[in-house]
């Protein structure tokens, strides 16, 4: 009986270790996702600010060629 209890305790300890490792991995993944999301939101804000700026004459043609001319916009 003591051997069975010892085996069960070892199993529980192993499972707890596995869950702890998974928790740490998920926490790291969430931190990475949050950083990437913050970077993406900052970039979106930059692009939206650029859209609101008036362009100098000729700048639009240089930055984005017309699709009819075969350019990729």
C-alpha positions in Angstrom: 0.0 0.0 0.0 2.8 2.4 0.9 4.4 1.7 -2.5 1.1 2.6 -4.3 0.9 5.9 -2.4 4.5 6.7 -3.2 3.9 6.0 -6.9 0.8 8.2 -6.9 2.7 11.0 -5.2 5.4 10.8 -7.8 2.8 10.8 -10.6 1.2 13.9 -9.1 4.6 15.6 -8.7 5.4 14.8 -12.3 2.1 16.2 -13.5 2.5 19.3 -11.4 5.9 19.8 -13.0 4.5 19.4 -16.5 1.7 21.8 -15.8 4.1 24.4 -14.4 6.3 24.1 -17.5 3.3 24.5 -19.8 2.1 27.5 -17.7 5.5 29.2 -18.1 5.6 28.4 -21.9 2.1 29.9 -22.3 3.0 32.9 -20.3 6.0 33.5 -22.5 3.9 33.1 -25.7 1.4 35.6 -24.4 4.1 38.1 -23.6 5.4 37.7 -27.2 1.9 38.1 -28.6 1.3 41.2 -26.5 4.6 42.7 -27.7 3.8 41.9 -31.4 0.3 43.3 -31.0 1.7 46.5 -29.5 4.2 46.8 -32.3 1.5 46.2 -34.9 -0.8 48.8 -33.3 2.0 51.4 -33.2 2.7 50.7 -36.9 -1.0 51.1 -37.7 -1.0 54.4 -35.9 2.1 55.5 -37.9 0.4 54.5 -41.2 -2.8 56.2 -40.3 -0.9 59.4 -39.4 0.9 59.2 -42.8 -2.5 58.8 -44.6 -3.6 62.0 -42.9 -0.6 64.0 -44.1 -0.9 66.0 -47.4 1.6 64.7 -50.0 4.0 66.8 -51.9 3.2 66.9 -55.7 4.8 63.9 -57.5 5.4 62.0 -54.3 2.3 59.7 -54.8 3.5 58.7 -58.3 7.0 57.8 -57.0 5.7 55.9 -54.0 3.0 53.8 -55.7 3.1 53.3 -59.4 -0.2 53.2 -61.3 -1.5 49.6 -61.7 -2.4 50.3 -65.3 1.3 50.8 -66.0 2.1 47.4 -64.6 3.3 48.5 -61.2 2.4 46.7 -58.0 0.7 48.9 -55.5 
